């Protein structure tokens, strides 16, 4: 009797949308997409997760689901492919920032460096106030979240704590946002408009 024994190869999977560091609005649908393949079998499904919670599953290519974040915050998105032998592979993580607001608000996104770290951020400007969410991508693991930041008529903003320490300072304009301080420390933060009015 001739018996051939071969080990199953794990599937491959990669998120194609959204891009890492993307921003979206709370209560607005965002399409999550992935590619997946299996060298010695078939893909039976791709599951999508946000911060470890299952969003949905798609069993046929192109693999995608709609996701609507219910709260403002930072979401880490992954996709897991399962093959016909029951072997699973999880993709690299993509980070998405969800901000609240209405269609008339401006959402700015960008990167920052300083504080011995680098990171990404989203700032939502609504009238004379703004909300800021930032997170480290290298050199640290901090999350910065400030809401109700006063914005003056020239676009400048500054937020301090009860001791007078500057939590966030900078300015917004029609072309972008700059920030000179985060969490009381000097930093450099450059942004661009991710989505203009609407």
Buried (B, 14 or more C-beta within 10 A) or exposed (E): EEEEEEEBBBBBBBBBEBEEBBBBBBEEEBEBBBBBBBEBBEBBBBBBBBEEEEBEBBEEEEBBBEBEBEEBBBBEBBBBBBBEBEBBBEBEEBBBBBBBBEEEBBBBBBBBBBBEBBBBBBBBBBEEEBBBBBBBBEEEEEEBEBEEBEBEEEBEBBBEEEEEEBBBBBBBBEEBBBBBBBBBEEBEBBBEBBBEEE
